[in-house]
């Protein structure tokens, strides 16, 4: 009986990890700028390893909580002005700051994904587990 429970939990965790990898890697490409699991790895954007152990983010402007993080993940430029209009475009685009995932962007005629509330909450749940 207990073995079945543990196998169920392992499958559940594997599915959650696969979903996070799909969202942060392929769909929204967060890993192009951020690191999530190794504070020693160099990166372009802020290192998000241990984010949940912090009190504030965005240069101390916002407290680390679900509401603030969901707003930030979806549309950071609406919270702090930054030059991020080209952040979702391929090189040689210049990028400063976090992009908006709520504004339509086309690359080579293809619409990039708009972030849903469900996806934002999934990413934030993962981030809030990064202690």
Secondary structure as GFF3:
##gff-version 3
##sequence-region A 1 131
A	DSSP	alpha_helix	2	21	.	.	.	ID=ss1
A	DSSP	pi_helix	22	27	.	.	.	ID=ss2
A	DSSP	three_ten_helix	30	32	.	.	.	ID=ss3
A	DSSP	three_ten_helix	51	53	.	.	.	ID=ss4
A	DSSP	beta_strand	56	57	.	.	.	ID=ss5
A	DSSP	beta_strand	62	63	.	.	.	ID=ss6
A	DSSP	alpha_helix	66	75	.	.	.	ID=ss7
A	DSSP	three_ten_helix	76	78	.	.	.	ID=ss8
A	DSSP	beta_strand	106	107	.	.	.	ID=ss9
A	DSSP	beta_strand	110	111	.	.	.	ID=ss10
A	DSSP	alpha_helix	117	128	.	.	.	ID=ss11
###
